[in-house]
Amino acid sequence: MAHQPPTPPLRPEAGTARPRAWLEQHAAGLAALVLGALGFLIVSLRQEAFWATPDWRLTVPCFAVTLIAATISFVRREGVPALPLLGVGLAAATLVLGWFLVTTAVVAVTAILILIMSAVM
């Protein structure tokens, strides 16, 4: 009888992974995203004037906590860098929310005008 090589261990199918395992593996990145989005929402709702610079007593702690969560995510090497980067981006946008919103409005109007002009011409 010939010697057979050992069979490799069985691996679970792609769809059998627990969804909770992904959440546990990316907890800090998700926390950074949620903290950044929550900070953006709070600061934008408390904004009195559309173009004004927001209160630094709200924006700086929000940015610091989000940056800490993102740093933990990168130290843990969670594997999805988009989550903490989006969170930090949202938290950073709260620091200059007035300028961010005005710039976003200008870019959106410009894009719409470009689409209209390219369709007409």
PASEBA-1860 file (N, C-alpha, C; in nm, 3 decimals):
! residues 121
1> MAHQPPTP> 0.084/-0.116/0.000/0.000/0.000/0.000/0.090/0.124/0.000 ~ 0.064/0.216/-0.091/0.145/0.337/-0.106/0.111/0.436/0.004 ~ 0.212/0.515/0.039/0.192/0.616/0.143/0.118/0.736/0.084 ~ 0.007/0.773/0.145/-0.072/0.886/0.097/-0.034/1.011/0.176 ~ -0.026/1.124/0.105/0.004/1.247/0.178/-0.113/1.284/0.269 ~ -0.084/1.352/0.379/-0.193/1.388/0.470/-0.288/1.488/0.403 ~ -0.413/1.471/0.434/-0.512/1.561/0.376/-0.511/1.693/0.452 ~ -0.529/1.804/0.380/-0.529/1.934/0.449/-0.653/1.946/0.538
9> PLRPEAGT> -0.644/2.026/0.642/-0.761/2.041/0.729/-0.875/2.111/0.655 ~ -0.993/2.077/0.693/-1.110/2.135/0.630/-1.128/2.279/0.676 ~ -1.164/2.364/0.582/-1.190/2.504/0.613/-1.339/2.529/0.599 ~ -1.395/2.618/0.681/-1.538/2.647/0.667/-1.565/2.722/0.538 ~ -1.686/2.709/0.490/-1.725/2.781/0.370/-1.729/2.930/0.397 ~ -1.731/3.008/0.290/-1.725/3.153/0.303/-1.847/3.208/0.377 ~ -1.962/3.150/0.358/-2.083/3.204/0.418/-2.109/3.157/0.560 ~ -2.024/3.072/0.616/-2.052/3.018/0.749/-1.988/3.097/0.861
17> ARPRAWLE> -1.912/3.202/0.829/-1.849/3.281/0.934/-1.955/3.355/1.014 ~ -1.929/3.367/1.141/-2.025/3.439/1.225/-2.018/3.587/1.193 ~ -2.134/3.655/1.177/-2.131/3.799/1.152/-2.078/3.876/1.272 ~ -2.097/3.822/1.389/-2.048/3.889/1.509/-1.895/3.889/1.514 ~ -1.834/3.789/1.455/-1.687/3.783/1.455/-1.630/3.902/1.377 ~ -1.695/3.941/1.268/-1.646/4.056/1.192/-1.658/4.182/1.277 ~ -1.768/4.197/1.350/-1.786/4.314/1.435/-1.682/4.318/1.546 ~ -1.652/4.203/1.604/-1.550/4.198/1.709/-1.412/4.229/1.653
25> QHAAGLAA> -1.385/4.184/1.534/-1.254/4.204/1.473/-1.233/4.350/1.433 ~ -1.338/4.423/1.400/-1.328/4.561/1.353/-1.395/4.659/1.449 ~ -1.393/4.628/1.577/-1.464/4.709/1.676/-1.410/4.852/1.685 ~ -1.279/4.869/1.687/-1.222/5.003/1.702/-1.247/5.087/1.576 ~ -1.238/5.026/1.459/-1.266/5.099/1.335/-1.411/5.143/1.327 ~ -1.502/5.054/1.367/-1.644/5.090/1.369/-1.670/5.198/1.474 ~ -1.602/5.189/1.588/-1.618/5.291/1.691/-1.571/5.427/1.639 ~ -1.459/5.429/1.567/-1.409/5.554/1.511/-1.508/5.612/1.410
33> LVLGALGF> -1.565/5.527/1.326/-1.663/5.574/1.228/-1.788/5.628/1.297 ~ -1.839/5.556/1.395/-1.959/5.600/1.467/-1.932/5.729/1.544 ~ -1.816/5.738/1.610/-1.783/5.860/1.684/-1.769/5.980/1.591 ~ -1.705/5.960/1.476/-1.691/6.069/1.379/-1.824/6.113/1.325 ~ -1.910/6.017/1.290/-2.043/6.052/1.237/-2.130/6.117/1.343 ~ -2.122/6.067/1.466/-2.199/6.125/1.574/-2.152/6.267/1.605 ~ -2.022/6.289/1.607/-1.969/6.423/1.629/-2.010/6.518/1.518 ~ -2.005/6.471/1.393/-2.047/6.553/1.281/-2.194/6.592/1.293
41> LIVSLRQE> -2.277/6.495/1.331/-2.420/6.520/1.346/-2.446/6.619/1.459 ~ -2.383/6.600/1.573/-2.406/6.689/1.687/-2.362/6.831/1.655 ~ -2.242/6.844/1.598/-2.192/6.978/1.568/-2.275/7.046/1.461 ~ -2.317/6.971/1.360/-2.396/7.034/1.254/-2.536/7.074/1.303 ~ -2.592/7.001/1.398/-2.722/7.038/1.451/-2.712/7.157/1.547 ~ -2.598/7.175/1.610/-2.580/7.287/1.703/-2.527/7.412/1.634 ~ -2.499/7.403/1.506/-2.445/7.515/1.431/-2.551/7.624/1.416 ~ -2.519/7.746/1.458/-2.616/7.856/1.448/-2.615/7.919/1.310
49> AFWATPDW> -2.498/7.953/1.260/-2.487/8.011/1.126/-2.422/7.909/1.034 ~ -2.472/7.903/0.913/-2.425/7.804/0.816/-2.275/7.816/0.788 ~ -2.222/7.935/0.783/-2.084/7.959/0.744/-1.990/7.979/0.863 ~ -2.043/7.978/0.984/-1.962/8.008/1.103/-1.873/7.890/1.141 ~ -1.766/7.921/1.208/-1.677/7.817/1.261/-1.742/7.761/1.388 ~ -1.751/7.630/1.400/-1.818/7.571/1.516/-1.739/7.590/1.645 ~ -1.806/7.565/1.755/-1.747/7.580/1.887/-1.638/7.475/1.907 ~ -1.518/7.519/1.939/-1.406/7.426/1.956/-1.424/7.336/2.078
57> RLTVPCFA> -1.507/7.376/2.173/-1.530/7.292/2.292/-1.608/7.166/2.257 ~ -1.674/7.164/2.143/-1.741/7.043/2.094/-1.654/6.967/1.994 ~ -1.591/7.040/1.904/-1.523/6.975/1.793/-1.390/6.910/1.833 ~ -1.312/6.977/1.916/-1.181/6.923/1.952/-1.190/6.793/2.032 ~ -1.275/6.784/2.135/-1.287/6.654/2.204/-1.341/6.544/2.114 ~ -1.434/6.578/2.027/-1.486/6.480/1.932/-1.375/6.429/1.842 ~ -1.295/6.520/1.790/-1.185/6.481/1.702/-1.082/6.397/1.778 ~ -1.051/6.436/1.902/-0.950/6.363/1.980/-0.996/6.220/2.010
65> VTLIAATI> -1.122/6.203/2.050/-1.173/6.069/2.081/-1.177/5.983/1.955 ~ -1.218/6.041/1.844/-1.222/5.967/1.718/-1.081/5.928/1.674 ~ -0.986/6.018/1.690/-0.848/5.988/1.653/-0.789/5.878/1.740 ~ -0.824/5.875/1.867/-0.777/5.769/1.956/-0.835/5.634/1.912 ~ -0.964/5.631/1.881/-1.026/5.506/1.835/-0.965/5.460/1.703 ~ -0.936/5.554/1.613/-0.873/5.517/1.485/-0.731/5.466/1.507 ~ -0.659/5.526/1.598/-0.523/5.481/1.628/-0.525/5.339/1.684 ~ -0.620/5.312/1.772/-0.634/5.176/1.826/-0.665/5.079/1.713
73> SFVRREGV> -0.748/5.120/1.619/-0.781/5.034/1.505/-0.658/5.002/1.422 ~ -0.573/5.102/1.399/-0.452/5.077/1.320/-0.349/4.996/1.398 ~ -0.342/5.015/1.529/-0.250/4.937/1.611/-0.293/4.790/1.612 ~ -0.423/4.767/1.618/-0.476/4.630/1.617/-0.469/4.566/1.478 ~ -0.440/4.645/1.377/-0.435/4.598/1.237/-0.563/4.525/1.200 ~ -0.671/4.599/1.209/-0.802/4.539/1.186/-0.828/4.504/1.041 ~ -0.758/4.563/0.949/-0.767/4.519/0.811/-0.857/4.600/0.720 ~ -0.942/4.686/0.772/-1.027/4.771/0.689/-0.997/4.916/0.725
81> PALPLLGV> -0.899/4.977/0.659/-0.859/5.112/0.697/-0.963/5.219/0.661 ~ -1.060/5.187/0.578/-1.161/5.285/0.539/-1.249/5.326/0.657 ~ -1.277/5.235/0.748/-1.365/5.267/0.861/-1.306/5.376/0.950 ~ -1.184/5.358/1.004/-1.132/5.465/1.088/-1.098/5.592/1.011 ~ -1.058/5.578/0.885/-1.026/5.697/0.807/-1.149/5.781/0.779 ~ -1.262/5.717/0.751/-1.387/5.791/0.733/-1.430/5.860/0.862 ~ -1.413/5.791/0.974/-1.446/5.850/1.102/-1.361/5.972/1.132 ~ -1.231/5.961/1.109/-1.141/6.074/1.133/-1.173/6.187/1.034
89> GLAAATLV> -1.206/6.153/0.911/-1.242/6.256/0.813/-1.367/6.333/0.854 ~ -1.467/6.262/0.904/-1.588/6.329/0.950/-1.559/6.416/1.073 ~ -1.478/6.364/1.164/-1.444/6.442/1.283/-1.360/6.564/1.247 ~ -1.271/6.549/1.149/-1.190/6.662/1.106/-1.277/6.766/1.034 ~ -1.378/6.720/0.963/-1.467/6.813/0.894/-1.546/6.897/0.994 ~ -1.570/6.844/1.112/-1.642/6.922/1.212/-1.560/7.040/1.261 ~ -1.427/7.028/1.254/-1.342/7.139/1.299/-1.362/7.263/1.214 ~ -1.388/7.243/1.086/-1.408/7.354/0.993/-1.541/7.335/0.920
97> LGWFLVTT> -1.646/7.310/0.996/-1.774/7.270/0.938/-1.830/7.374/0.842 ~ -1.821/7.501/0.875/-1.874/7.604/0.786/-1.806/7.603/0.652 ~ -1.674/7.601/0.653/-1.598/7.597/0.527/-1.626/7.468/0.453 ~ -1.637/7.358/0.525/-1.664/7.228/0.464/-1.799/7.228/0.393 ~ -1.903/7.279/0.458/-2.036/7.279/0.398/-2.045/7.372/0.278 ~ -1.982/7.489/0.287/-1.984/7.582/0.174/-1.908/7.522/0.056 ~ -1.792/7.464/0.083/-1.714/7.401/-0.025/-1.790/7.284/-0.087 ~ -1.857/7.206/-0.005/-1.936/7.093/-0.055/-2.050/7.144/-0.143
105> AVVAVTAI> -2.115/7.251/-0.102/-2.223/7.307/-0.183/-2.171/7.359/-0.316 ~ -2.057/7.426/-0.315/-1.999/7.478/-0.440/-1.961/7.363/-0.533 ~ -1.899/7.259/-0.478/-1.861/7.144/-0.562/-1.985/7.074/-0.617 ~ -2.089/7.058/-0.537/-2.211/6.993/-0.584/-2.278/7.073/-0.695 ~ -2.289/7.204/-0.678/-2.350/7.288/-0.782/-2.266/7.285/-0.909 ~ -2.134/7.289/-0.895/-2.046/7.283/-1.011/-2.062/7.151/-1.085 ~ -2.069/7.042/-1.012/-2.086/6.910/-1.075/-2.220/6.901/-1.148 ~ -2.325/6.955/-1.089/-2.456/6.953/-1.154/-2.454/7.037/-1.282
113> LILIMSAV> -2.391/7.154/-1.276/-2.381/7.238/-1.395/-2.300/7.171/-1.505 ~ -2.192/7.104/-1.467/-2.111/7.033/-1.567/-2.194/6.922/-1.632 ~ -2.271/6.848/-1.554/-2.355/6.742/-1.609/-2.461/6.799/-1.702 ~ -2.523/6.909/-1.664/-2.625/6.971/-1.748/-2.563/7.022/-1.879 ~ -2.449/7.090/-1.869/-2.384/7.143/-1.989/-2.335/7.033/-2.082 ~ -2.287/6.923/-2.024/-2.238/6.815/-2.110/-2.355/6.743/-2.178 ~ -2.471/6.741/-2.115/-2.588/6.677/-2.176/-2.648/6.764/-2.285 ~ -2.643/6.896/-2.267/-2.702/6.989/-2.363/-2.611/7.006/-2.485
121> M> -2.484/7.013/-2.462/-2.392/7.042/-2.574/-2.345/6.919/-2.640
END
